[in-house]
Amino acid sequence: MSASSARPAPRPGILDISAYVPGKSEAPGVTKVYKLSSNETPLGPSPKAVAAYRALADHLEAYPDGGSSRLRQAIAQRYGLDPARIVCGSGSDEILSLLASAYIAPGDEGIFTTHGFLVYRINILGAGGTPVVAEEKNFTADVDAILAKVTPRTKIVFLANPNNPTGTYVPFEEVKRLHAALPPHVLLVIDSAYAEYVTRNDYSAGLELAAQYDNVVMTRTFSKIYGLAALRIGWCYGPAHVCDALNRIRGPFNVNAAAIEAGVAAMEDAAHVEKSIAHNTKWLAWLTQEIAKLGLEVVPSVGNFVLIRFPKTPGGTAADADGFLTGRGLVLRAVGAYGLPDCLRMTVGTEEANRLVVNALAEFVSMREKQRA
């Protein structure tokens, strides 16, 4: 018996995939930890969502609604959509994976940008396809670069807008230009996980395109501004034929009952969302300004996080800063896996956490300057 047949083996290519590694959440030896590595909201979920979650405790024996009907209806009512064209999933991650599984076959290509969400590559490879990377400009997706990568084998273009981890965005006119130039057989997936935080007039999450065209899908999540990351709720809006394909391959109960009820309550609590937007708008601007004062570069962000660039000098690198901050219980996200080894990503946190990070960075920069003097 050959070694290759001695045990079950995954199909070729699976073991070549680098598994997704989430941001760290611990700082060993530190009494109080401020987790700023996963873009979680510092305001937490709506109290109404928490109450709805707790109300499910006495009914855990029952299967959830397999079609997430109440949740789809709540989303549809909030945005004025057709609930039949909404598919819910276990986080938008599951929706992205389903889209790749449904539309990419071995030999097909999927496009994403240089610093795009790592899950795109994983999903394309997982479906047996070939990942194709389009270069960015100034840490921002470039429409012309994406279009230059399109071939007859292209089946999906993933566009994170805003992008994680850079925080940059593509204006809606440019997104429309991208779509207009794509062949009709190419599915444009607009990943709008951070859409609620964006306050720019030239931005759109992409609902208009998804509502109008046969080859556009927009994905969203409850993990960020709604504060329900632990429950894993995502959704997409797209043409009926795409939703039909996804519903054929998704799990029959892929959104749990507590998630459905908490999601409905969260969607109906507009006041909590507005409070979260106001907090983020204030502190995003403050962090950008204060960190820049330290001589560190901050990539302009419209999300709930900032990407901080550190000079490539001995003792002053992003890795050094990461260790320094972690030692003080301030946990940021190293983003070397995104091709950004000189950067750390920081979630906009509470006022206390934000001020502590800026003060610690000031101490770090001052210490390194003295060492180089």
KEKE-198187 format. One line per 3 residues: for each residue x, y, z of C-alpha. Coordinates in steps of 0.02 Angstrom, whole numbers, plus 50000, padded with zeros to 5 digits. Layout:
<sevexs>
X/Y/Z | ... .
</sevexs>
This chain:
<sevexs>
50000/50000/50000 | 50072/50168/49952 | 50091/50308/50079 .
49967/50413/49982 | 49828/50286/50005 | 49865/50239/50186 .
49732/50360/50250 | 49598/50477/50182 | 49675/50628/50100 .
49598/50796/50057 | 49593/50839/49874 | 49747/50923/49799 .
49771/51102/49853 | 49678/51098/50019 | 49835/51076/50124 .
49917/51220/50030 | 49790/51341/50105 | 49851/51446/50250 .
49715/51442/50383 | 49641/51607/50439 | 49715/51665/50605 .
49605/51787/50704 | 49676/51932/50802 | 49746/51886/50972 .
49641/51922/51126 | 49760/51894/51270 | 49908/51981/51350 .
49991/51856/51469 | 50035/51924/51639 | 49929/52080/51619 .
49785/52112/51739 | 49672/52211/51622 | 49667/52181/51435 .
49598/52301/51306 | 49559/52196/51152 | 49574/52308/50999 .
49619/52173/50874 | 49453/52114/50800 | 49355/52273/50758 .
49223/52235/50888 | 49112/52380/50941 | 49158/52456/51110 .
48975/52493/51144 | 48922/52311/51136 | 48755/52250/51069 .
48586/52332/51089 | 48507/52292/51258 | 48355/52239/51158 .
48460/52110/51066 | 48528/52044/51231 | 48352/52026/51299 .
48296/51934/51142 | 48444/51816/51156 | 48406/51776/51338 .
48225/51742/51298 | 48277/51591/51195 | 48352/51502/51347 .
48193/51406/51383 | 48172/51343/51205 | 48340/51268/51160 .
48263/51101/51111 | 48180/51173/50956 | 48261/51191/50786 .
48271/51369/50719 | 48174/51429/50568 | 48275/51356/50425 .
48240/51506/50315 | 48278/51641/50445 | 48111/51717/50392 .
48092/51842/50535 | 48269/51903/50515 | 48254/51921/50327 .
48092/52016/50350 | 48172/52134/50477 | 48317/52169/50359 .
48199/52195/50213 | 48093/52316/50311 | 48245/52415/50368 .
48314/52439/50192 | 48158/52425/50084 | 48209/52260/50005 .
48126/52102/49940 | 48150/51972/50079 | 48150/51832/49950 .
48315/51902/49884 | 48401/51897/50054 | 48503/51748/50112 .
48563/51739/50292 | 48714/51644/50353 | 48829/51607/50498 .
48920/51771/50480 | 48954/51852/50312 | 49104/51734/50307 .
48985/51590/50270 | 48899/51690/50133 | 49068/51727/50052 .
49114/51543/50061 | 48947/51490/49986 | 48969/51612/49842 .
49141/51542/49802 | 49078/51363/49814 | 48931/51400/49701 .
49020/51497/49565 | 49202/51441/49561 | 49257/51273/49491 .
49432/51203/49469 | 49521/51308/49338 | 49414/51462/49370 .
49486/51624/49438 | 49431/51741/49577 | 49499/51917/49593 .
49531/52020/49749 | 49650/52162/49791 | 49822/52161/49871 .
49768/52193/50049 | 49593/52120/50034 | 49511/52012/50167 .
49610/51850/50187 | 49452/51745/50176 | 49435/51782/49990 .
49595/51688/49948 | 49547/51546/50064 | 49375/51527/49986 .
49439/51533/49807 | 49569/51400/49844 | 49443/51298/49942 .
49331/51292/49789 | 49475/51233/49682 | 49498/51400/49595 .
49648/51512/49565 | 49668/51672/49667 | 49714/51825/49563 .
49777/51981/49652 | 49748/52156/49582 | 49870/52290/49640 .
49805/52433/49747 | 49848/52618/49742 | 49881/52704/49908 .
49810/52554/50001 | 49647/52571/49901 | 49567/52454/49774 .
49600/52515/49597 | 49463/52484/49469 | 49578/52485/49319 .
49698/52362/49401 | 49553/52245/49439 | 49487/52254/49262 .
49660/52219/49192 | 49659/52051/49285 | 49493/51992/49211 .
49508/51844/49092 | 49384/51720/49017 | 49417/51612/49171 .
49365/51747/49295 | 49205/51701/49387 | 49205/51814/49542 .
49275/51983/49591 | 49279/52012/49780 | 49280/52196/49828 .
49286/52241/50013 | 49214/52415/50027 | 49271/52482/50149 .
49421/52368/50149 | 49489/52276/50299 | 49626/52302/50359 .
49665/52465/50269 | 49502/52558/50305 | 49500/52635/50132 .
49351/52638/50015 | 49303/52651/49832 | 49178/52790/49789 .
49013/52728/49719 | 49045/52802/49547 | 49202/52696/49535 .
49109/52541/49593 | 48980/52571/49457 | 49120/52592/49330 .
49194/52427/49385 | 49030/52337/49367 | 48991/52413/49197 .
49156/52350/49128 | 49141/52171/49194 | 49079/52034/49078 .
48901/51982/49124 | 48958/51808/49179 | 49072/51879/49315 .
48992/51896/49487 | 49039/52057/49578 | 49033/52027/49766 .
49032/52189/49865 | 49080/52150/50044 | 49008/52294/50146 .
49042/52232/50322 | 49087/52406/50384 | 48960/52505/50282 .
48864/52573/50431 | 49017/52668/50492 | 49047/52764/50330 .
48990/52945/50331 | 49057/52998/50160 | 48931/53067/50034 .
49012/52976/49887 | 48997/52804/49966 | 48865/52670/49941 .
48858/52495/50012 | 48804/52428/49843 | 48621/52388/49872 .
48570/52483/49716 | 48680/52377/49604 | 48629/52214/49688 .
48446/52260/49666 | 48464/52304/49482 | 48586/52182/49403 .
48601/51994/49380 | 48785/51986/49426 | 48802/52087/49587 .
48786/52029/49766 | 48810/52136/49921 | 48857/52055/50088 .
48835/52127/50263 | 48864/52073/50442 | 48793/52092/50617 .
48967/52066/50692 | 49027/52246/50684 | 48912/52392/50723 .
48774/52279/50791 | 48894/52197/50914 | 48835/52018/50883 .
48999/51939/50828 | 48978/51796/50952 | 48815/51743/50868 .
48885/51742/50691 | 48753/51826/50583 | 48779/51884/50405 .
48670/51914/50254 | 48675/51955/50071 | 48560/52037/49945 .
48566/51988/49763 | 48472/51926/49611 | 48346/51787/49636 .
48449/51661/49537 | 48601/51687/49649 | 48496/51670/49806 .
48422/51510/49736 | 48596/51437/49711 | 48652/51484/49888 .
48495/51413/49967 | 48528/51247/49881 | 48699/51224/49961 .
48689/51311/50129 | 48656/51212/50287 | 48471/51185/50325 .
48483/51275/50494 | 48635/51383/50464 | 48576/51527/50575 .
48533/51479/50754 | 48372/51533/50841 | 48455/51650/50965 .
48548/51736/50824 | 48387/51760/50727 | 48295/51838/50874 .
48442/51946/50929 | 48469/52001/50749 | 48287/52054/50731 .
48296/52156/50891 | 48462/52235/50842 | 48396/52283/50671 .
48249/52371/50752 | 48354/52471/50876 | 48406/52616/50765 .
48451/52725/50915 | 48588/52606/50969 | 48662/52605/50794 .
48662/52795/50787 | 48750/52801/50956 | 48883/52683/50890 .
48908/52786/50732 | 48928/52946/50834 | 49056/52866/50950 .
49156/52798/50804 | 49153/52960/50705 | 49220/53057/50853 .
49358/52939/50905 | 49412/52886/50730 | 49454/53067/50693 .
49539/53089/50862 | 49647/52934/50844 | 49698/52980/50667 .
49751/53152/50723 | 49838/53105/50885 | 49935/52957/50814 .
49992/53063/50666 | 50060/53191/50790 | 50180/53057/50851 .
50260/53045/50679 | 50174/52881/50635 | 50078/52864/50473 .
49892/52826/50485 | 49805/52765/50328 | 49644/52867/50308 .
49502/52755/50367 | 49312/52759/50354 | 49287/52602/50458 .
49296/52572/50645 | 49483/52546/50645 | 49646/52628/50593 .
49799/52555/50508 | 49958/52622/50586 | 50124/52614/50492 .
50288/52603/50587 | 50460/52650/50521 | 50569/52504/50468 .
50709/52545/50589 | 50793/52435/50719 | 50693/52434/50879 .
50550/52534/50803 | 50459/52408/50696 | 50277/52358/50704 .
50327/52196/50791 | 50421/52294/50924 | 50272/52409/50949 .
50156/52259/50958 | 50259/52182/51097 | 50271/52348/51189 .
50083/52377/51182 | 50037/52198/51226 | 50145/52211/51380 .
50030/52351/51437 | 49872/52253/51399 | 49838/52344/51236 .
49806/52210/51105 | 49811/52268/50924 | 49811/52166/50764 .
49972/52120/50675 | 49936/52116/50489 | 50090/52036/50413 .
49978/51903/50335 | 49899/52043/50233 | 50068/52095/50163 .
50082/52236/50289 | 50224/52184/50405 | 50260/52365/50451 .
50083/52398/50513 | 49966/52367/50658 | 49778/52383/50648 .
49688/52461/50795 | 49502/52452/50827 | 49419/52612/50885 .
49387/52571/51067 | 49317/52655/51221 | 49382/52826/51267 .
49491/52746/51400 | 49566/52620/51280 | 49596/52749/51143 .
49687/52867/51261 | 49791/52726/51334 | 49850/52671/51162 .
49899/52847/51109 | 49993/52875/51273 | 50081/52707/51256 .
50128/52743/51075 | 50199/52911/51127 | 50304/52822/51257 .
50360/52693/51130 | 50410/52824/51000 | 50502/52928/51130 .
50596/52777/51196 | 50652/52724/51021 | 50707/52900/50978 .
50815/52907/51134 | 50892/52739/51092 | 50939/52798/50918 .
51009/52964/50979 .
</sevexs>
